[in-house]
C-alpha cells in the first residue's frame, strides 16, 4: 500500500518490541574445542555403561547371551529363505511357497523375540 505522497504506508505493519540483549549475545567460548569424530562431552552423562569399547564380536556375543532367541529367529529366516529360493530355482513351486510362508513365520518370531527382549530389559532396568 502506498500513501498519498507515493511512499510506503507502514502503519499496517505490526511492530514488535526488540530485546537488544537477546539480539546481540555475548561471545560464547567453549572450554574444549569441538571434535566431530568424538561424541560430545556432557557433564554427568556417560554414553556407554561399559568402561572400555567393545569390539563387534564382543558386542555380538553379549547381545546373543542377553537374548538368544533373536539370532535363532534370524537364522531360521535366512534358512527358510535360502531353501525356498533353492526350491523355486528347481521348479518345486509348492515347496517354495511353503518355505516363503515359513520365512514369514520366522520373521514374526524374530520380531516377537526382539519385543520381549526390549520389555525384559526395560523391566530389569527399573529401580
Buried (B, 14 or more C-beta within 10 A) or exposed (E): EEEEEEEEEEEEEEEEEEEEEEEEEEEEEEEEEEEEEEEEEEEEEEEEEEEEEEEEEEEEEEBEEEBEBBBBBBEBBEBBBEBBBEBBEEEBEEBBEBBBEBBEEBBEBBEEBBEEBEEEEEEEEEE
